[in-house]
Structures are given as C-alpha cells and as structure tokens.
Amino acid sequence: MPLAAERPFQRMGHVKSVSGVLAATGVIVPAIVATRAVSLPKSQRLPLLFHRMFNASLGVHVRLQGTPANGSVLYVSNHLSWMDIPVLGSQLHGSFVAKSEVGAMGFVGFMADLQRTIYIERARRQASGEQSNAIADRLRAGENVFLFPEGTTNDGVHLLPFKSTLFSVVEGPGSEDFRIQPLSVAYTELNGLPMTRNRRIEISWIGDTDLGPHALDFMRMGRFRAEILCHEPIRRADFANRKELAKYCQAKVAEGYRTLTRGHA
C-alpha cells in the first residue's frame, strides 16, 4: 500500500518538472535566439537565467563556493552527469566543450548550440588542431570555456584520469594570459539528506546510458543540492608541461570533490 500511495506523488512531481522545463524553454529560448541575432551585449545572461529556471523546475539548488575568475578563463571540471551543464551554467558564464555526438541529440543538441558549444570529433585526430584553435579563439576574445578533461562522465565515486591532450589549447602563442581554474562539482544532498555512495552512482550518467530514461529517473528522485567549489586560478606557465598541468588539475579537483562529498566544505 505505501508504494501505491507514493506513485501519484511521484507522477505529480514528474509532470511538474517537465512542465517547468517546457515553461523555461518557452520563455528564455526565443529571447536567446533574438539577442544572438542582433549581438546584444547582455545576451550571455540569458543562458544563465535559463539554467537557473531549469534547475528550479527540477528541484536542484546550486551552491557556489570560492571566487570564480572571469574573462579568458578555461574552467576545468570533473564530469558526473548531463546535469553538470545547467548546474555550472546557472552560476558561471561560458561555452562548453562537448563531443560532436551531442550536437545530433535533438533538443539537447539545440540547447548546446544556443550555448555556443564547441564540438570535438574524437574519431578525427587530424581535427584536434582545428578544435584547439576554436577553443583558443574564444579565450582570446575574452570569453570563458568549460572543459571536462575526463573526456566522459565518471561513476560519482572516482574521477577518471584527466587527458593531457585536452590542455593543448593553452600551449600555443598568445596563451600566456589564459587562466585555468579547476572546479569541483558534487551532488551532496537528496531530499535534505546527505547523498550516499549508491545514490551518487545512481545519478551519474555513465557510459552509453540513454539520456531520456536517465533524465526521467532523475526527475522522480526529488530535491537535490549541487555544489561547485572554485579553486585558485593558475596559468600554463606555472607548469613544466601540459601533463604536469593536467596532473595538478586532477589532484585539485579530486581533493575538492572529496571535501564536498564528506560535507566539510
């Protein structure tokens, strides 16, 4: 009987979440398209507003700790879920770097295009130089870029090794002024209770898990607290090579993730 009593509530929460997402999309997306078309200077605030409305509709409260850098910053973060995008995008301005397959994912691809996502074709090694140049061009223009150097999502328990090749963007001429800021992202509470190890695994979007079913399961779980911990910005020149830079960023992000998940931040 308790299960039967819970189902209408779960369905109601699910419907409310979907309705909220559709409402946020209907209000903000046309405004983003219009402002981009005429290059209004305040247009970058609209994706931030959209992500905040999106998070609110799903019952996700985001807490930002530390001081985010801004202007020509490469944000380097761990990667747990598709929710990382609205979580980070609700607090920080910037474009994301994503695998090219994301651009073909229907509504998700459409939203990624609105965020001016930079797509990486992992199967084409010869395209890596062009893709690095695209990221560097954004940074040289004073924009911020989000990078997930694990290359894919992890299981919510252990970070994957950071790929040093993805840091090649800060090796070219003129990259001396680029700042790199490690970010630790964690989902720390579910319905007001500390997130358990099993729950962290459950909310992680692992491997080739279908997005649709995973998103619906996420909506059914309840209210989440997500936390972002900003570490001190660094520069490429502070390290002997990009492998040392990647190693430092991974250690810093992992340390922050452990702190957040243990509730000591």
Secondary structure, 3 states (H helix, E strand, C coil): CHHHHHHHHHHHHHHHHHHHHHHHHHHHHHHHHHHHHHCCHHHHHHHHHHHHHHHHHHCEEEEEECCCCCCCEEEEECCCCCCHHHHHHCCCCCEEEEEHHHHHCCHHHHHHHHCCCEEECCCCHHHHHHHHHHHHHHHHCCCCEEECCCCCCCCCCCCCCCCHHHHHHHCCCCHHHCEEEEEEEEEEEECCEECCHHHHHHHCCCCCCCHHHHHHHHHHHCCEEEEEEECCCECHHHCCCHHHHHHHHHHHHHHHHHHHHCCCC
